[in-house]
């Protein structure tokens, strides 16, 4: 039902554009790879298969020309600010009206940004988030996938099997990913990567 509302917003804003829908993270990634010239992605951070900000970071690192507007049920300022730090061009709460959603799409298509006013207030913690965002964004698609598998507790042999590569190549990807993250070992890399997750039940994770 919500995707239907998004379709309506796109049709009102960009009637001449085509719209591709994705019901989960895997479908979204396949669609992005199949249509790398896509101009705009309307992204739900908690869509099935997503790891919070992981899909946003993946899109921004692999397809930097794609503008991403996060459309989320979360109205927490800290979540909005993290989306901004990880490269989103806009953030629209699901409670927003259709005109507000249309306005956000127009602003981003015109090469601007669209965030709720409260998300634009400076926060000292942003200085800590930006380096991580930049390091994660520097990962290649394969390195990013390797980290996702590491975060799932996979061993090098299992990662190699999952990606269809030899174990030595998997080890090389792991080493390169650790170097880009500035992590000393796999455990530290996984902990850094898990910063992309959203823990709604943890009041200390992102709330101000």
C-alpha positions as CSV (number, residue, x, y, z in Angstrom):
1,X,0.0,0.0,0.0
2,X,2.8,2.4,0.8
3,X,4.6,1.6,-2.4
4,X,1.3,2.6,-4.2
5,X,1.5,6.0,-2.5
6,X,5.1,6.4,-3.6
7,X,4.1,5.5,-7.2
8,X,1.5,8.2,-7.0
9,X,4.1,10.7,-5.7
10,X,6.5,9.8,-8.6
11,X,3.7,10.1,-11.2
12,X,2.7,13.5,-9.9
13,X,6.3,14.8,-9.8
14,X,7.8,13.0,-12.8
15,X,5.0,11.8,-15.1
16,X,7.3,11.0,-17.9
17,X,9.6,8.8,-15.8
18,X,9.4,5.0,-15.5
19,X,9.2,3.5,-12.0
20,X,10.7,0.1,-10.9
21,X,9.5,-1.4,-7.6
22,X,11.5,-3.6,-5.3
23,X,9.9,-5.5,-2.4
24,X,13.1,-6.4,-0.6
25,X,16.8,-5.7,-0.4
26,X,17.9,-8.4,-2.8
27,X,15.4,-7.2,-5.4
28,X,16.5,-3.7,-5.0
29,X,20.2,-4.5,-5.5
30,X,19.4,-6.6,-8.6
31,X,17.3,-3.7,-10.0
32,X,20.1,-1.2,-9.3
33,X,22.7,-3.4,-11.1
34,X,20.3,-4.0,-14.0
35,X,19.5,-0.2,-14.3
36,X,22.7,1.6,-13.3
37,X,21.5,4.8,-14.9
38,X,18.6,5.2,-12.4
39,X,18.3,8.8,-11.3
40,X,16.4,8.4,-8.0
41,X,15.8,5.7,-5.4
42,X,13.1,6.0,-2.7
43,X,14.5,3.7,0.0
44,X,12.9,2.2,3.1
45,X,15.8,1.6,5.6
46,X,13.9,-1.4,7.2
47,X,12.7,-3.1,4.0
48,X,12.9,-7.0,4.2
49,X,16.5,-8.1,4.0
50,X,18.0,-4.7,4.8
51,X,20.6,-4.1,7.6
52,X,19.6,-0.6,8.4
53,X,21.9,1.8,6.6
54,X,23.7,-1.0,4.8
55,X,21.6,-0.7,1.6
56,X,21.9,3.1,1.6
57,X,25.7,2.9,1.9
58,X,25.9,0.1,-0.8
59,X,23.9,2.3,-3.2
60,X,26.0,5.4,-2.6
61,X,29.3,3.5,-2.9
62,X,28.4,1.5,-6.0
63,X,26.2,4.0,-7.8
64,X,27.2,7.5,-6.7
65,X,25.2,9.1,-9.4
66,X,21.9,7.7,-8.0
67,X,20.2,10.1,-5.6
68,X,18.6,8.4,-2.6
69,X,15.7,9.7,-0.6
70,X,15.0,7.7,2.5
71,X,11.3,7.2,3.3
72,X,11.2,5.7,6.8
73,X,8.8,5.1,9.7
74,X,11.4,6.4,12.1
75,X,11.1,10.0,13.0
76,X,14.1,10.1,15.3
77,X,16.4,13.0,14.5
78,X,19.5,10.8,15.0
79,X,18.4,8.4,12.4
80,X,17.7,11.2,9.9
81,X,21.2,12.6,10.6
82,X,22.9,9.3,10.1
83,X,21.1,8.9,6.8
84,X,22.5,12.3,5.8
85,X,26.0,11.3,7.0
86,X,25.8,8.1,4.9
87,X,24.9,9.9,1.7
88,X,21.1,10.3,1.5
89,X,19.9,13.3,-0.5
90,X,16.7,13.5,1.5
91,X,14.7,12.0,4.3
92,X,10.9,11.8,4.4
93,X,9.0,10.2,7.4
94,X,6.2,7.9,6.3
95,X,3.8,10.1,8.3
96,X,4.5,13.0,5.9
97,X,1.7,14.2,3.6
98,X,1.7,13.4,-0.1
99,X,2.5,17.1,-1.0
100,X,5.5,16.9,1.3
101,X,6.8,13.8,-0.4
102,X,6.3,15.3,-3.8
103,X,8.2,18.4,-2.7
104,X,11.1,16.3,-1.4
105,X,11.3,14.5,-4.7
106,X,11.3,17.7,-6.7
107,X,14.0,19.2,-4.5
108,X,16.3,16.2,-4.9
109,X,15.7,15.9,-8.7
110,X,16.7,19.6,-8.9
111,X,20.1,18.6,-7.4
112,X,19.1,19.8,-3.9
113,X,18.5,18.1,-0.6
114,X,15.3,17.6,1.5
115,X,15.5,16.9,5.2
116,X,13.2,17.8,8.1
117,X,14.4,21.1,9.7
118,X,15.4,19.4,12.9
119,X,17.8,17.1,11.1
120,X,19.8,20.1,9.9
121,X,20.8,21.3,13.4
122,X,24.5,20.7,13.9
123,X,25.4,17.8,16.1
124,X,29.0,17.3,17.4
125,X,28.7,13.5,17.0
126,X,28.6,14.0,13.2
127,X,32.3,14.5,13.2
128,X,32.6,10.9,14.5
129,X,30.2,9.5,11.9
130,X,31.7,11.1,8.7
131,X,35.0,9.1,8.7
132,X,33.2,5.8,9.0
133,X,30.8,6.8,6.2
134,X,33.8,7.7,4.0
135,X,35.6,4.5,4.7
136,X,32.6,2.3,4.0
137,X,31.9,4.2,0.8
138,X,35.4,3.4,-0.4
139,X,34.7,-0.3,-0.4
140,X,34.3,-2.1,-3.8
141,X,31.1,-4.1,-4.3
142,X,32.9,-7.3,-3.6
143,X,34.5,-6.0,-0.4
144,X,31.2,-4.7,0.8
145,X,29.6,-8.1,0.2
146,X,32.5,-9.8,2.0
147,X,31.9,-7.6,5.1
148,X,28.2,-8.4,5.0
149,X,29.1,-12.1,5.1
150,X,31.7,-11.5,7.9
151,X,29.0,-9.8,9.9
152,X,26.9,-12.9,9.5
153,X,29.7,-15.0,11.1
154,X,30.9,-16.6,7.8
155,X,34.4,-18.0,7.6
156,X,36.7,-17.4,4.6
157,X,35.9,-20.8,3.1
158,X,32.1,-20.0,3.4
159,X,32.6,-16.6,2.0
160,X,34.4,-18.0,-1.0
161,X,31.7,-20.6,-1.6
162,X,29.0,-17.9,-1.3
163,X,30.7,-15.6,-3.8
164,X,31.9,-18.3,-6.2
165,X,35.6,-17.5,-5.7
166,X,38.6,-19.3,-4.3
167,X,39.4,-19.0,-0.7
168,X,42.7,-17.1,-1.4
169,X,40.7,-14.5,-3.2
170,X,38.2,-14.2,-0.4
171,X,41.1,-13.7,2.1
172,X,42.5,-11.0,-0.2
173,X,39.1,-9.2,-0.2
174,X,38.9,-9.5,3.6
175,X,42.4,-8.0,4.0
176,X,41.6,-5.1,1.6
177,X,38.3,-4.4,3.4
178,X,40.0,-4.3,6.8
179,X,42.6,-1.9,5.5
180,X,40.0,0.5,4.1
181,X,38.0,0.4,7.3
182,X,41.2,0.9,9.4
183,X,40.3,-2.2,11.3
184,X,43.1,-4.3,13.0
185,X,41.2,-7.6,12.8
186,X,38.0,-9.2,11.6
187,X,36.2,-8.6,14.9
188,X,36.9,-4.9,14.8
189,X,35.8,-4.8,11.2
190,X,32.5,-6.5,12.0
191,X,31.9,-4.1,14.9
192,X,32.5,-1.1,12.7
193,X,30.2,-2.6,10.0
194,X,27.5,-3.2,12.5
195,X,27.4,0.6,13.0
196,X,25.3,0.6,9.9
197,X,22.5,-1.2,11.7
198,X,19.5,0.5,13.3
199,X,18.7,-0.8,16.8
200,X,15.3,0.6,17.5
201,X,15.1,-1.1,21.0
202,X,18.4,0.4,22.1
203,X,17.8,4.0,23.4
204,X,21.6,4.7,23.4
205,X,22.3,3.8,19.8
206,X,21.1,6.9,18.0
207,X,18.7,8.9,20.2
208,X,19.9,12.4,21.2
